[in-house]
């Protein structure tokens, strides 16, 4: 059992039988009254974000999670299939849980999958990924210093705004948290 005041960013715990990870933590103390802990949480079963306010004296069960490196194989109806390259065991994760991360994972990529009691909860992807431009207007030379952007379609079917000098076939780095162009890949 851990105190609500110890629920710092990144801590995983159970509340009402559901696993959560703390995304944002804020402790408030008002005059003589007891303190409260405001938390932004990610539900590890379905991937949704929730806001909770707990009394500072509340205790919750800390859970131990385990990360395993798995290879992304394919998309199977409502789930994504991953494989352990050492044991060849396959794991299915519901798409609704990893819907924000899945477009940035290519077939054959290795990712860290978070497990709780043999149940896969989420995937950790890098903050930036390298993707190929499949479709955009022709590049214009000499406009690299301006902040003018044009639409481009990526190999994962996402659309991003890129600078005018980027052409079809170029590789770019994309921020996986925002889905925005970062830089031209080297």
C-alpha positions in Angstrom: 0.0 0.0 0.0 1.2 3.5 -0.8 -0.1 6.8 0.3 -1.9 9.1 -2.2 0.8 11.7 -1.6 3.4 9.3 -3.0 1.6 9.0 -6.4 4.2 10.9 -8.4 4.4 11.0 -12.3 4.9 7.5 -13.8 3.7 5.5 -10.7 1.4 2.6 -11.5 -1.3 1.5 -9.0 -4.8 0.0 -8.7 -7.9 2.0 -7.7 -11.3 0.2 -7.6 -9.7 -2.8 -9.2 -8.4 -0.9 -12.3 -4.8 -0.3 -13.1 -3.7 3.3 -13.6 -0.5 5.2 -14.4 -0.1 8.8 -13.0 0.4 11.3 -15.8 0.2 14.5 -13.7 0.3 15.0 -9.9 -0.7 18.0 -7.8 -0.9 18.2 -4.0 -3.1 20.9 -2.5 -3.4 21.8 1.2 -6.0 24.2 2.4 -5.6 25.9 5.8 -6.4 23.5 8.6 -8.2 21.0 6.5 -6.7 17.9 5.1 -4.8 18.0 1.8 -6.1 16.6 -1.5 -4.2 15.1 -4.3 -5.3 15.9 -7.9 -4.3 13.3 -10.4 -4.4 13.0 -14.2 -4.4 9.3 -14.8 -4.2 6.9 -17.7 -6.4 3.8 -17.4 -4.0 1.0 -18.5 -6.8 -1.3 -19.5 -8.5 0.9 -22.1 -6.1 3.8 -22.6 -8.5 6.5 -21.6 -7.5 9.5 -19.5 -9.3 10.3 -16.2 -9.1 13.0 -13.6 -9.3 11.9 -10.0 -9.2 13.8 -6.7 -8.1 11.8 -3.6 -7.9 12.7 0.1 -4.2 12.8 1.0 -4.8 10.0 3.6 -6.0 7.5 1.1 -3.9 4.5 0.4 -3.8 2.6 -2.8 -2.2 -0.7 -4.0 1.0 -0.2 -6.0 1.3 -2.7 -8.9 4.5 -4.0 -10.4 4.6 -3.8 -14.1 7.1 -5.5 -16.5 8.3 -4.3 -19.9 9.1 -6.8 -22.6 10.5 -6.1 -26.1 8.1 -7.5 -28.6 8.0 -7.3 -32.4 4.9 -5.9 -34.1 3.6 -8.5 -36.6 0.2 -7.4 -38.0 -3.2 -5.9 -37.5 -5.9 -8.4 -36.7 -9.5 -7.0 -36.8 -9.9 -5.3 -33.4 -6.4 -6.0 -32.1 -2.7 -5.7 -32.9 -0.5 -8.8 -32.7 3.0 -8.7 -31.2 5.6 -11.5 -30.9 8.3 -12.3 -28.4 11.4 -13.0 -30.7 13.0 -15.4 -28.2 10.0 -17.6 -27.4 7.8 -16.9 -30.4 4.8 -16.4 -28.1 2.2 -14.0 -29.7 0.3 -11.4 -27.7 -2.8 -9.5 -28.9 -3.5 -6.0 -27.6 -6.9 -4.4 -28.3 -6.6 -1.5 -30.8 -8.7 0.7 -28.6 -6.0 0.6 -26.0 -3.1 1.6 -28.3 -5.0 3.5 -31.0 -2.9 6.7 -30.6 0.4 4.8 -30.8 -0.4 2.2 -33.5 0.0 4.5 -36.6 3.6 5.1 -35.6 4.5 1.4 -35.4 5.5 -0.4 -38.7 5.4 -4.1 -39.2 8.6 -5.6 -37.9 9.3 -2.8 -35.5 10.3 -3.7 -31.9 8.5 -1.9 -29.1 8.4 -2.1 -25.3 5.1 -3.6 -24.2 4.0 -2.9 -20.6 2.5 -6.0 -18.8 0.7 -6.4 -15.5 0.1 -10.0 -14.3 0.7 -11.3 -17.9 -1.9 -8.9 -19.3 -0.5 -6.5 -21.9 -1.5 -2.9 -21.1 0.2 -0.4 -23.4 3.1 0.1 -25.7 6.0 2.6 -25.4 7.1 4.2 -28.6 9.9 6.6 -29.1 9.1 10.3 -29.0 10.2 10.7 -32.7 9.9 8.3 -35.6 11.3 8.3 -39.1 8.6 8.2 -41.8 8.5 8.5 -45.6 6.5 11.1 -47.5 4.3 9.3 -50.0 2.5 12.3 -51.5 3.1 16.1 -51.5 3.3 19.0 -53.8 6.7 19.5 -55.6 9.5 21.1 -53.5 10.4 24.7 -53.9 14.1 25.7 -53.6 15.1 28.8 -51.6 12.1 28.8 -49.2 13.8 26.9 -46.4 14.0 30.0 -44.1 10.3 30.8 -44.1 7.6 29.3 -42.0 5.3 28.3 -44.9 4.0 24.7 -44.8 2.3 22.5 -47.2 0.3 19.3 -46.6 2.0 15.9 -47.0 0.8 12.3 -46.8 3.0 9.8 -44.9 3.5 6.1 -45.4 1.3 5.4 -42.3 -1.6 7.4 -44.0 -1.3 10.3 -41.6 -1.3 13.9 -43.0 1.2 16.4 -41.7 2.3 19.9 -42.6 5.8 20.1 -43.9 8.1 22.9 -45.1 8.1 23.7 -48.8 11.5 22.2 -49.5 10.3 18.6 -48.6 9.5 16.4 -51.6 7.8 13.1 -52.2 10.1 10.2 -51.2 11.9 12.2 -48.5 12.1 10.9 -45.0 11.1 13.1 -42.1 11.1 12.9 -38.3 7.6 13.1 -36.8 6.8 13.8 -33.1 4.6 10.8 -31.9 3.0 12.9 -29.1 1.7 15.6 -31.4 1.8 14.1 -34.9 3.7 17.1 -36.2 6.8 17.5 -38.4 10.1 17.9 -36.5 12.9 17.8 -39.1 14.2 16.2 -42.2 15.6 12.8 -41.4 19.3 12.2 -42.1 
